[in-house]
Amino acid sequence: MISPPAVTVSMDRHNGRIFLLSYLLIYLAAPVTYIGVVQVVLCDKLGASATVANLPFAAYQFGQIAPLFYAWLVPHRMERNAVVWSAATTSALIALVTLAILLPISNTLRVAAVVIQGLIQGLLAAGLQVFMFQCLNRGTSLEGRARALKMTFTFGPIFAVLGSLGAQLLLDPHTSPLSYPYEFAAIYGLSAPCMAGVAWLSSRYRLLVVDDEPRRPLFRYLGESMREYGALRSLLLLWAIYLLWNCTLGATANMSLFTREAVGRDPKELSGLIMAIRFGCKSVGGYILGFLAIRYGLRASVITTLGLFAAGMVWAWAAPGYAYLAAFGLLGAGELGGAYIPNLGMALSPVAAGPRTLSILTLATPASSFSPPLHGWLTDRFGFPASFFFGLATALAALWIIFKIPAVKPAPPVEESKIDRPAAAQS
């Protein structure tokens, strides 16, 4: 089923702008909103072991199982509010961690605060993504959605580069005007207002009215949701594609380690350059993928992201010296499959089933959590080429499957619509 036929031109533009501006703020706060590098470094500075330092990211990943429960709990009339509260709570959580860094408490408590942040933020981020995409689903036509994705993922990664380079300047003792731990507090403190801005912007979405469904008992809901999802062959195939896409993505960390062999330098020394290449190429990819989605439909963009992943694996395998780093650019652009695959899934399902569809599709992420250690095991046992071969095989398998899913043609908006405006009350 294609997107709502009654979306107006003004809704397309209004909701597309809100989605774009929200993601610009999320990307600007990337050092904190994308749990990983900054949290590991902070925990390390606080005296945590390597195992404990990686717990924030592990906790964040664990939260990806939450969307299915959100879809059961949140009625359609509250979907916009779910975005607002998720962003607002994330802002408050980041502010609390900022206080924990500044207050004279033990390092153990500070580490605990960062780990708890990873868990809670993972749960919140999962809901935030589901309902942001659902607001886009209810508030734009397929053509408008493709245009919004093009703008968002063209300009958004540029803001991520700016935010990440700003964090690098603060963390580098040669360039930072602040000493430890104030540089970490500054990074967190500047991120909290960004998420507060996302909350405010999200309250302005104008959405089509979708009637609420009677809430079913949880286990009955889970079973029926799985059956309804499984009844659509295209969605089952898309789940397999998303699983394989995530398996290829799992090679990224291993590829960072390979810089020691490819370039002869410590991976840490090139992390900033790798980040710039990754997000810079993601920006270029955002424009190209958006053009393809508008011209040929969302499936064409998904095909391209899978092709970029396959090309990245081949390039990493074959390119010598510094040319190897271009592989991170190909992977960076291919990472936008994380936006285009879920949106294709929502386009293939009824509007009211959007959160359920995305929630079940998102389960491919925790299901693929075996892939990073598998890439590491293949490297330990057979060398880096084995990891690259596995990543290439999963990308090509996903490419083979995607052609079994029918294309969804972009539909233009209309002039009149039944609109759920922010000020309108719903029963």
C-alpha positions, 0 to 999 in steps of 0.5 A: 500500500502506498503513502496517504493519498490526501497529503497536501503540498503545504503539508509536504513542505511543512513536515519535510522542513521539520524533519530536516531541521530535527535531524540537523540538530541530532547530527550536530549533537552526534558526539553524544547522540551517537553513543560510541567514541566519546563515551568510550574515551570518557569512561577510559579517562574515568579509569574504567577497564576496556570492557566497562568502557564499551558497556555504554554502546552495548547498552545502547544497542540493546535498546533497539528491541524496544520499538515493538513495545512502543508500537503496542503502547502508543496510540496513533493520536499520541505518535507526535507526542511520543517524538516530543517526549523522547527528544525532551527526555533525551535532552534532560538525560544528557543534562544530568550526565553533564552534572554528573561530570561536573559534580564532585562525585566518585569516578565509579558513579560517573561511569555508572551514569554514562552506562545508564545514559547508554541504556536509556538513550538507546531505548529513547532513540529507538522510539524517536526514530520509529515515530519520527519516521511515522510522522513523516509517513503520516505527513508527507506523500511518497514524493515529499518523503523522498524529497525530505530524505534527500535534503536531510541526508545531504545536509545532516552529515555535514552538521555531524562533521561540524559537531564531531570536529568541534568535539575533537578540538575540545578533546585535543589538549593542544587545541582545547581551551578547557581542561579535564573534565570540563571539555567533556562537560562542554560537549554534553552541555552543548548537546542537551539544547539540540535535543530540546530543539528537536522536541520543540520542532516535533510538536509542530508536525501536521499529520493525517488523522489515523483512527486508533486501534483497540489495544490488544493484550501484549502477547496477542498483539506480538503474535498478531503483529508477527503474523500480519508482517509475515503475511506480506512477502515483500516485508519478509524479504525486506527483513532479510535484506536489513539483516544482511545490510547490518551484517555488512555494516558490522565490518566497519570497526574491523576496517578501522583496525586494518588501517595499521596494515594498509597505511602503516599508522595507528588507527587512532591517528587517522580516526578524525580523517576517517570520520570526515571522509565517512560523513562527507561522502554520506552527504554526497550520497544523501543527495544522490540517493534522494534524487534516485528516490524522487525519480525512480522510487525508494527501492532504487535508493536501497539498491544503490546503498547495497551496491555502495556497501559491496563496492566498499568491501571490494575497495577495502580488499584491493586498494593500496596505501592511503587510497584504502581510506576511500572505502570509508566513504563508500560505506558512509554513503551506504549507511544511509540504507538505515534510513531508506530501508525502513522507509521502503518498509513503511511504503509497503505497508498500510499507514496505520501499521507503520510503527509495527512494520518499522518495529519488526523491521528494526529487530534485524539490528539486534538479530545481526549483533553476531556480525561484528565479533564474527568479522573479528573471528574471521580476521583472527583466524584467516586474516582481514580478507576473510572479513571483507569477503563475508561483508561482500557476500552479505551485501551481494545476497541482499542485492539479489533479494531486493530485486524480488521486491516490487518498486513503489512509485512516488505519488504526488501530494494533493491540494486538500487533506484531512489534517491533524493540526498541532492545536487540534484536540483528539479523542 
